[in-house]
Amino acid sequence: MKTLTTILVLLITLLVNPVSSQAQDTEVAGSLSCLWLQGDYARWLTYPGWSVDFAQGLAPHLSVAVEVGGNYRAVDYSNGWSESHRAYVFAAGPKVVTSRRERLVAFGQVLAGVQRFNDTLRTPPAPDFNLSSSSFVIQPGGGVDMTVARQVAARADISAVVADPWHSFSWQLLEWRLGIGGVYKW
């Protein structure tokens, strides 16, 4: 997967001619994230997790971005039953930034990719029930980077994850992802 991401970013970088002669930035970001999604009985469920983002500048205000992330949730019940849920995302797309050289840099992005859910229900003494599913996702979002050193910034971002966007109810049951982390730029 890492090799595929690197090849994709390199191909896009080679195919697009930058608008200006300024050096284009590359950045790697890591974040702690929280995924909120609406579960049974309209309850909002929280999935803590992580994400790693990579972006390569193509022009002064345009980058291509790639995100890989994972979020987890587990519940143990008093009767010995338990459930665990894992959500993974791999998405890529365009990212627009206000300015790469300011102290506060706002950005917006629209990523598309795959989200994978793995669910396990344990009901002893019965065997575990495992369910896995994958779906296409669209993930519009944005955030802000606050520069703390020449090549380091703190990041806060939010995105709405729309799984299976061809179903009209998917646009009404968004998953919200909030991230707080750091960015290294070169």
Backbone bond lengths (Angstrom), bond angles and torsions (degrees), N, CA, C in turn:
res aa  C-N    CA-C-N  psi(-1)  N-CA   C-N-CA  omega(-1)  CA-C   N-CA-C  phi
1 M - - - 1.442 - - 1.528 109.79 -
2 K 1.319 117.50 -40.02 1.459 122.05 179.99 1.535 109.86 -63.30
3 T 1.327 117.11 -41.12 1.453 121.53 179.89 1.523 110.53 -65.62
4 L 1.323 117.38 -42.50 1.461 121.85 178.72 1.521 111.00 -61.09
5 T 1.325 117.53 -42.90 1.459 122.01 178.95 1.529 110.61 -62.80
6 T 1.321 116.98 -44.83 1.461 121.70 -180.00 1.528 110.77 -62.51
7 I 1.314 117.24 -44.08 1.466 121.51 179.82 1.523 110.26 -63.87
8 L 1.330 117.48 -43.68 1.463 121.69 179.40 1.522 110.98 -59.64
9 V 1.315 117.60 -47.96 1.464 121.69 -179.33 1.532 110.59 -64.49
10 L 1.322 118.47 -41.97 1.461 121.34 179.18 1.526 111.90 -64.42
11 L 1.320 117.98 -42.42 1.462 120.99 178.89 1.521 111.43 -62.18
12 I 1.320 116.71 -45.83 1.462 119.81 -179.91 1.521 110.17 -64.28
13 T 1.324 116.41 -40.18 1.464 120.62 179.27 1.529 111.21 -63.13
14 L 1.323 117.73 -40.97 1.461 121.20 -179.10 1.523 112.54 -73.18
15 L 1.334 117.62 -30.85 1.457 121.07 -176.75 1.519 113.37 -80.81
16 V 1.318 117.57 -23.88 1.462 120.87 -176.75 1.523 109.37 -101.37
17 N 1.308 116.85 129.24 1.461 122.26 177.58 1.525 108.48 -89.24
18 P 1.332 119.75 119.20 1.463 120.93 -178.90 1.522 112.17 -57.33
19 V 1.331 116.24 146.31 1.454 122.64 -177.93 1.524 110.87 -68.51
20 S 1.327 118.13 -35.05 1.464 120.57 -179.42 1.519 109.84 -124.79
21 S 1.323 115.05 170.96 1.459 119.23 -179.60 1.524 112.24 -88.11
22 Q 1.351 118.02 2.90 1.458 120.56 178.66 1.536 109.08 -64.72
23 A 1.332 115.15 149.32 1.460 119.35 175.69 1.525 109.06 -64.65
24 Q 1.314 116.99 135.36 1.458 121.34 -179.30 1.524 108.81 -93.51
25 D 1.317 116.46 140.68 1.456 121.84 -175.87 1.518 112.46 -83.49
26 T 1.313 113.25 149.22 1.457 122.42 169.96 1.515 105.55 -118.49
27 E 1.326 117.05 142.03 1.457 119.51 -179.87 1.519 110.96 -142.37
28 V 1.333 113.45 148.79 1.459 121.95 173.27 1.523 106.32 -126.98
29 A 1.333 116.26 131.84 1.462 120.72 -178.85 1.520 109.59 -128.63
30 G 1.302 115.21 145.90 1.457 121.89 174.20 1.514 108.45 -127.88
31 S 1.324 116.72 136.50 1.467 120.21 -176.39 1.512 111.38 -139.20
32 L 1.316 114.49 149.75 1.457 120.89 163.98 1.515 104.53 -87.75
33 S 1.320 116.57 134.53 1.458 118.27 -175.71 1.516 110.96 -128.85
34 C 1.305 114.10 162.36 1.455 121.82 174.77 1.515 107.04 -132.50
35 L 1.304 117.21 130.16 1.455 123.24 178.04 1.518 107.46 -108.56
36 W 1.343 116.92 125.27 1.461 121.07 175.84 1.515 107.43 -112.00
37 L 1.329 115.66 126.30 1.452 119.26 175.54 1.515 109.68 -138.06
38 Q 1.312 114.65 153.44 1.451 119.95 -176.86 1.524 109.12 -85.11
39 G 1.340 115.84 122.46 1.461 121.56 -178.39 1.512 111.88 -101.94
40 D 1.315 115.79 -154.81 1.459 121.64 179.45 1.520 111.08 -60.24
41 Y 1.306 115.72 146.60 1.469 122.79 175.62 1.534 112.04 58.38
42 A 1.327 116.81 31.36 1.471 123.93 176.76 1.526 113.15 61.83
43 R 1.342 118.38 20.90 1.468 121.25 175.47 1.524 109.22 -78.92
44 W 1.326 116.25 141.34 1.466 120.58 174.65 1.514 108.55 -90.57
45 L 1.322 116.55 125.39 1.464 122.53 -178.59 1.522 109.27 -105.23
46 T 1.326 116.51 142.41 1.463 122.69 -178.80 1.524 109.92 -109.13
47 Y 1.319 115.84 129.42 1.454 123.48 177.74 1.531 108.60 -119.27
48 P 1.331 120.57 100.38 1.465 119.87 175.68 1.528 110.04 -70.59
49 G 1.332 116.39 154.86 1.468 118.24 -179.25 1.510 112.83 -174.93
50 W 1.332 115.50 -148.17 1.458 123.61 -173.15 1.528 109.35 -148.43
51 S 1.325 116.05 163.54 1.463 121.03 169.94 1.522 109.22 -152.42
52 V 1.318 115.51 149.99 1.457 123.50 175.09 1.525 106.36 -125.84
53 D 1.322 115.98 127.31 1.461 121.68 -178.05 1.520 109.40 -119.15
54 F 1.326 115.41 146.40 1.455 122.60 175.43 1.516 106.98 -132.12
55 A 1.326 117.91 134.81 1.462 121.06 177.15 1.519 109.51 -137.88
56 Q 1.322 115.74 138.77 1.454 122.70 176.81 1.519 108.13 -120.69
57 G 1.347 116.37 122.94 1.455 120.90 179.33 1.512 111.30 -68.32
58 L 1.337 115.42 135.21 1.462 121.19 176.79 1.524 110.65 -108.20
59 A 1.312 115.94 -30.03 1.457 123.96 -179.77 1.531 106.06 -150.58
60 P 1.334 118.65 172.29 1.463 119.53 -176.48 1.530 115.35 -53.15
61 H 1.319 118.99 -32.84 1.462 120.68 -177.75 1.528 113.11 -121.41
62 L 1.328 117.73 11.01 1.466 121.07 -175.46 1.522 110.75 -130.61
63 S 1.319 115.57 133.78 1.466 122.43 177.46 1.520 108.80 -135.04
64 V 1.306 115.58 163.92 1.456 121.01 166.88 1.533 105.58 -106.72
65 A 1.321 116.35 132.43 1.465 121.42 -175.03 1.523 110.47 -119.64
66 V 1.328 115.31 146.86 1.463 122.76 176.60 1.526 106.74 -131.26
67 E 1.329 116.91 134.90 1.463 121.59 179.54 1.524 110.17 -129.01
68 V 1.321 114.94 135.66 1.464 122.54 172.27 1.523 105.70 -127.09
69 G 1.335 116.78 132.79 1.457 118.65 -178.40 1.510 112.36 -154.06
70 G 1.314 114.76 163.97 1.459 121.08 178.20 1.520 110.26 -145.29
71 N 1.323 115.79 140.47 1.458 121.79 177.59 1.525 108.88 -133.86
72 Y 1.337 116.52 147.91 1.459 121.53 -171.26 1.517 111.13 -135.91
73 R 1.337 115.89 150.93 1.469 121.31 174.95 1.520 107.61 -150.61
74 A 1.328 116.21 134.95 1.471 121.22 177.78 1.530 108.76 -138.75
75 V 1.338 115.36 142.96 1.457 121.56 179.04 1.522 107.93 -135.31
76 D 1.344 116.58 130.63 1.470 122.61 174.15 1.519 108.36 -109.33
77 Y 1.336 116.46 132.60 1.459 121.30 -179.97 1.524 110.44 -103.54
78 S 1.316 116.50 157.87 1.472 121.85 -175.76 1.537 112.81 -66.68
79 N 1.320 118.42 -20.60 1.465 120.91 -179.77 1.531 113.00 -86.24
80 G 1.338 117.36 6.42 1.460 121.05 179.62 1.520 113.65 94.86
81 W 1.313 117.53 -9.61 1.452 120.71 177.00 1.529 109.32 -77.72
82 S 1.325 116.23 158.15 1.461 120.62 175.98 1.522 109.23 -154.55
83 E 1.309 113.89 161.32 1.458 120.11 175.59 1.522 108.33 -139.40
84 S 1.318 115.39 147.23 1.467 119.97 175.56 1.526 108.37 -139.30
85 H 1.329 114.15 144.31 1.460 121.13 -177.07 1.521 108.65 -134.65
86 R 1.319 115.87 138.63 1.459 122.49 177.84 1.522 108.28 -132.71
87 A 1.329 116.34 134.29 1.465 122.00 177.54 1.526 107.98 -125.81
88 Y 1.322 116.14 127.86 1.463 121.89 178.82 1.519 108.19 -121.56
89 V 1.329 117.39 145.17 1.456 120.87 178.34 1.525 109.83 -133.47
90 F 1.332 115.24 141.18 1.462 122.88 171.31 1.523 105.30 -133.04
91 A 1.338 116.64 114.64 1.467 120.33 -175.60 1.522 110.16 -143.45
92 A 1.329 115.70 156.24 1.460 121.60 179.08 1.523 108.97 -148.19
93 G 1.335 115.44 157.23 1.455 119.62 178.03 1.513 112.30 168.34
94 P 1.328 116.29 -173.61 1.459 120.68 -178.03 1.529 112.62 -76.82
95 K 1.325 114.63 148.02 1.464 122.39 177.90 1.524 107.55 -132.82
96 V 1.323 116.16 130.68 1.462 122.21 179.57 1.527 107.89 -113.17
97 V 1.342 116.64 133.51 1.465 121.60 179.53 1.524 109.58 -120.63
98 T 1.349 116.05 151.72 1.464 120.10 179.48 1.514 110.91 -70.52
99 S 1.318 117.68 -47.55 1.451 123.44 179.51 1.523 107.26 -165.11
100 R 1.298 117.05 140.47 1.464 119.43 -178.19 1.528 112.63 -86.06
101 R 1.326 118.21 -12.59 1.463 121.18 -171.49 1.521 114.25 -109.91
102 E 1.310 118.98 3.78 1.459 121.78 -178.96 1.526 110.54 -88.13
103 R 1.342 115.86 164.82 1.468 120.24 177.46 1.525 110.87 -67.62
104 L 1.323 117.69 -41.10 1.465 122.53 174.76 1.519 108.38 -110.56
105 V 1.308 116.39 122.68 1.461 121.99 -179.40 1.526 108.05 -119.10
106 A 1.324 116.30 112.74 1.464 120.78 176.19 1.522 108.49 -87.15
107 F 1.329 116.58 148.49 1.459 120.16 177.92 1.519 110.39 -144.04
108 G 1.314 114.54 155.48 1.451 122.86 173.64 1.512 108.35 -135.01
109 Q 1.316 117.20 147.15 1.466 120.23 -178.91 1.522 109.68 -150.08
110 V 1.312 114.93 153.30 1.457 121.71 174.26 1.521 106.43 -128.35
111 L 1.336 115.30 105.48 1.451 121.04 -178.28 1.520 109.93 -102.40
112 A 1.314 116.06 150.80 1.461 121.80 174.83 1.520 107.18 -135.54
113 G 1.318 116.22 144.77 1.460 119.06 -179.03 1.512 112.56 178.95
114 V 1.324 114.92 -144.76 1.466 122.11 -175.12 1.520 109.50 -123.37
115 Q 1.323 115.19 137.04 1.465 121.03 172.10 1.525 107.48 -117.29
116 R 1.316 115.86 135.66 1.466 121.94 -178.50 1.526 108.59 -119.75
117 F 1.312 116.59 128.69 1.462 122.79 175.46 1.516 109.13 -111.11
118 N 1.324 116.48 135.33 1.463 123.11 171.91 1.524 107.11 -125.51
119 D 1.316 116.75 124.37 1.462 122.23 -177.82 1.523 109.50 -125.53
120 T 1.334 115.75 140.00 1.460 121.66 177.18 1.523 109.06 -132.96
121 L 1.327 115.82 130.62 1.455 122.54 175.55 1.524 107.62 -117.86
122 R 1.338 116.22 120.66 1.467 121.60 179.94 1.525 108.73 -105.70
123 T 1.328 115.13 120.87 1.473 121.22 -179.16 1.526 108.90 -131.15
124 P 1.346 117.55 73.54 1.458 119.45 -178.22 1.523 111.32 -58.11
125 P 1.280 118.53 141.80 1.460 129.65 7.47 1.518 114.24 -90.38
126 A 1.324 118.37 4.91 1.467 120.92 179.63 1.525 109.70 -70.28
127 P 1.333 116.93 158.74 1.469 119.75 177.14 1.538 110.75 -65.50
128 D 1.316 115.85 157.11 1.464 121.10 177.78 1.522 110.19 -64.66
129 F 1.329 115.82 148.16 1.455 122.46 174.86 1.522 106.83 -107.26
130 N 1.333 117.44 117.91 1.459 123.02 -178.05 1.522 109.61 -115.13
131 L 1.310 115.75 136.76 1.454 121.46 179.75 1.521 108.34 -137.50
132 S 1.314 116.82 133.00 1.460 121.87 176.71 1.521 108.70 -130.22
133 S 1.307 115.96 142.68 1.460 120.35 177.27 1.521 109.39 -148.92
134 S 1.309 115.42 150.92 1.462 121.76 176.31 1.516 108.11 -126.04
135 S 1.322 116.16 148.03 1.452 119.36 177.72 1.516 110.38 -148.90
136 F 1.320 114.21 153.96 1.456 121.46 173.77 1.530 107.71 -73.72
137 V 1.329 117.20 138.36 1.464 120.86 179.20 1.526 111.17 -130.51
138 I 1.315 114.57 149.75 1.457 122.76 168.09 1.524 105.13 -114.94
139 Q 1.334 116.50 132.51 1.456 120.35 -173.16 1.529 110.32 -131.54
140 P 1.353 117.93 80.82 1.464 119.08 174.46 1.520 110.24 -76.25
141 G 1.316 116.52 145.51 1.459 118.84 179.64 1.511 111.88 -171.85
142 G 1.311 114.12 -174.57 1.450 119.78 179.73 1.511 110.53 -168.89
143 G 1.305 114.82 179.42 1.449 118.26 -179.90 1.509 111.34 179.55
144 V 1.325 114.23 -165.17 1.452 120.31 -179.42 1.530 109.13 -142.49
145 D 1.344 114.91 139.42 1.465 122.13 173.18 1.526 107.30 -108.87
146 M 1.338 116.61 130.97 1.455 121.19 176.30 1.527 107.99 -111.58
147 T 1.320 116.37 115.39 1.458 121.74 -177.46 1.526 110.26 -66.25
148 V 1.348 116.13 128.24 1.467 120.99 177.82 1.521 111.49 -114.70
149 A 1.327 117.90 -17.68 1.459 124.61 174.39 1.529 106.43 -152.45
150 R 1.306 117.77 175.56 1.462 121.38 -174.24 1.529 112.60 -52.58
151 Q 1.313 118.27 -44.27 1.463 121.69 -176.45 1.525 113.06 -116.87
152 V 1.315 118.13 8.73 1.467 121.78 -175.37 1.526 109.99 -123.08
153 A 1.332 115.41 138.38 1.463 120.82 177.89 1.522 109.89 -140.11
154 A 1.322 114.97 154.66 1.466 121.31 171.54 1.525 106.64 -94.54
155 R 1.332 117.27 143.20 1.467 121.42 -175.50 1.522 111.43 -126.06
156 A 1.333 114.95 140.34 1.465 122.53 169.01 1.523 105.99 -130.64
157 D 1.332 116.62 129.90 1.462 118.88 -179.20 1.518 111.19 -144.68
158 I 1.318 115.17 159.35 1.462 121.92 177.27 1.523 108.11 -141.75
159 S 1.311 116.17 144.10 1.462 120.20 176.53 1.520 109.79 -145.53
160 A 1.314 114.63 154.51 1.462 122.02 175.71 1.517 106.89 -106.41
161 V 1.319 117.39 123.68 1.456 121.49 -178.68 1.526 108.21 -99.52
162 V 1.331 116.35 121.58 1.463 122.15 178.60 1.519 107.10 -110.15
163 A 1.340 116.99 106.54 1.457 121.95 179.08 1.521 109.65 -88.87
164 D 1.317 116.98 141.26 1.465 122.70 -178.90 1.525 110.76 49.21
165 P 1.345 118.34 64.71 1.465 121.36 -171.84 1.527 115.09 -65.19
166 W 1.319 119.03 -10.65 1.464 120.61 179.83 1.528 111.67 -77.39
167 H 1.350 118.86 -11.21 1.461 122.04 174.06 1.526 108.71 -92.65
168 S 1.315 117.94 128.74 1.461 120.70 -175.95 1.529 112.34 -61.61
169 F 1.338 118.06 -33.79 1.470 119.23 -179.39 1.522 112.39 -70.01
170 S 1.328 118.96 -19.44 1.467 121.13 177.86 1.522 111.68 -62.98
171 W 1.333 117.07 -31.08 1.454 121.29 -179.71 1.528 110.70 -76.81
172 Q 1.331 117.35 -16.03 1.461 121.53 178.57 1.521 111.85 -94.92
173 L 1.328 117.66 -21.21 1.469 122.48 -179.06 1.522 109.60 -113.67
174 L 1.305 115.66 64.89 1.463 120.67 -179.19 1.516 110.82 -69.36
175 E 1.319 115.54 150.32 1.463 122.07 167.67 1.529 105.15 -100.70
176 W 1.306 117.07 133.10 1.465 121.68 -179.45 1.518 109.64 -105.35
177 R 1.325 116.68 131.68 1.464 121.81 179.35 1.525 108.86 -121.53
178 L 1.329 116.62 122.91 1.455 123.50 178.58 1.522 107.84 -115.43
179 G 1.325 116.66 133.85 1.465 120.28 -179.43 1.514 112.10 -130.53
180 I 1.324 116.07 144.03 1.462 123.67 175.07 1.524 105.86 -132.21
181 G 1.339 116.58 127.41 1.461 117.65 -177.96 1.507 112.67 -170.32
182 G 1.330 114.90 -154.49 1.452 122.02 -177.28 1.507 112.04 -130.30
183 V 1.345 115.64 159.19 1.463 122.42 -178.10 1.521 108.88 -131.72
184 Y 1.324 115.88 138.63 1.455 121.40 171.67 1.528 107.14 -116.75
185 K 1.350 117.14 126.07 1.454 122.30 -176.81 1.527 110.36 -118.89
186 W 1.311 116.03 142.82 1.462 120.32 173.96 1.504 110.23 -145.08
